[in-house]
Amino acid sequence: MLHFDLDTPLIEIQGKLQNDIWTIRHAVEGVQIFGGIGSGKSSGSGRFLALKYLRAGFGGLVLTVKPDEREEWIKYCRLVNRIHDLVVISSQNDNFFNFLDYETERNSGGQLTENLVDVLKTVIRAGSEKSHGKSEDPFWENALDMLLFNVIDLCQLAYGKISVRRMYDIVQSIPRLQEDSSRAANKDNTRAYEKAFDKVDVLVRSKLEKWETQNAARLRGIDDRDIYDEIASADVPEYRQMKYLKQFFEDTYIPLSEKTRSIVEFSFSGFLFRLLRDPVYKLFCSNPSNIRPEDCLNGKIILLDLPVKLYDKVGRDAQIMFKYIWQRAMERRDPNNGTRPVFLWADEAQNFLHEHDADYQATARSSRICTVYITQNLPNYYGNMGGQKGEFKVKSFLGTLNTKIFHANSDIETNNYASSLFGDHLMEKISKGSSIGLGNISKSSNTSAEYERAIRPERFISLKTGSPRNQNVVEGFIQRQGEPFANGSNFIKMQFSQNYSP
């Protein structure tokens, strides 16, 4: 059995004074890689770290944006003899993860509803932040939460099981406040909303009849309906739940104005509609699971081959959903000094951010989760963590990733950010002067000390970007929080070979 010590070296960094080591302990504190287009961030430091993690025996989750990422990871796994551990979830194979069944197996009752709501709204809101910025008005969040809770509870109570198709149909068929007379007169009882409540009525009636028979003496003489309801609600949970459901839909949701209701409904139904489309429906909603997040704890590398460039929003949503479920599963384990580390890998990471990432990353170290996020620049993150406080959320999130690597970049803001992280050095400046008067020449010099940036922002523009013209060498500055390198600084310049093989 493999044993993993946090102080096990992963990388030996070559320095002028002496060599430094970068350990598993540094890996579980998270890595952020920045680099412009063509900078070699993926083929340089990205490739280097991926092969080091695989070689060390880590399990992991790989999210994809570009169609060629699957083939790249197949090459990586073959290079380190880990191809048997690679599990690809793709439209081209029969690996499935049914997220509803997975959550149902782990939870029951209110806890199931709570967890499912948390998963669904996390993905929905991640999409809202990316597209136009999440609303700062708590009304819309509360309204969406209430709809999620009640539709899930109605589906569970009526059928004893939750399905994406039934939830979608129920939302689509909830009556309007002012339906036209022909529609109301010819209302079809097979409509999902009415059908679900019909089943609930039958279930609750059966429960109440059984309860009344068992409590006949206790109920004798109770004619007041309110007293009966109070006793029945306390003793028969299904009756109490049915009352709450009817109260929500009939008194709160159906009377909403058409505009307000459409906004809330569109967020929920739009997401469910994307889940109903193949290959996502086939991979995550309809077939029994043969893949689970916990497989990574045994060394499996799960790759979600639903690249955003091919599948667009549906691929992004499915990967964020799996990522969030995976994050929670990894945090549930009880790690000890020998527990296998796992990695979360996202190139073009801005596509996969959600509202819980900063909180998750703050505790990832104790769960031995090695996050590696790769993106071009800071504005990429700003654009995908919208709202009025987007910049603050990004800076807060980046503060939880303790190792940062900066490659060639022409983005001014990212280069200024890197330069400020590296800090200032005290530089000695000598100024000289001379004067001529009455046949004499007078010379003077003054020495002063000033603080200047250790690495100027424009320095990043000229870093090597790999390819044959640079002998396939990629340059980057690596910055480590809290522990200086042997040169006394918190950063050091490194070179990465695009042909690196362990």
Summary of the structure (lengths in Angstrom):
residues: 502
radius of gyration: 29.4
end to end distance: 22.0
largest distance: 126.9
contacts: 1568
relative contact order: 0.18
helix: 51%
strand: 17%
